[in-house]
Amino acid sequence: MHGTQPDKPVAPLRTSLIRAALALAVIACGLFLRWYGFPIGLPAFIVKYGGSLLWATMVFLLVGVLLRRLTRTQMAAVAAMIAVVVEFSRLVHAPWLDAFRLTTAGALLLGRIFSLWNLVAYAAGIAFGAWIDRVAKMRGLGAWAKVP
């Protein structure tokens, strides 16, 4: 009431910016893996499921950017729900959806072929995202909001 604003609103914004930067780094790693994984001799398993793991890590971090007041556990739950919906959406074959999946953006965002193994990779990716988020907080990479 004295004309000054508290510093607290800055912390969630800074947290979101750091998570966004981490998400961009994960996206770059995922694109590198998809484009150069086979040419540099990585096994198909690493390219396929490493990409899925990184996709889920990105989803976790972007959930944290968009819903910055959630706890890390809540972020993981939302990211898991998104991952399950996206994976099971591959069982839906509307012509417009299949056409989108054939594009580069569609393949990267939604994937093309249903696999329960992707759910395992997504769970690992979400756990990896939670770990990255925790490490960033511990290293003091930002004035994090209270994140358990």
Secondary structure by P-SEA (a helix, b strand, c coil): ccccccaaaaaaaaaaaaaaaaaaaaaaaaaaaaaccccccccaaaaaaaaaaaaaaaaaaaaaaaaccccaaaaaaaaaaaaaaaaaccccccaaaaaaaacaaaaaaccccccaaaaaaaaaaaaaaaaaaaaaaaaccccccccc
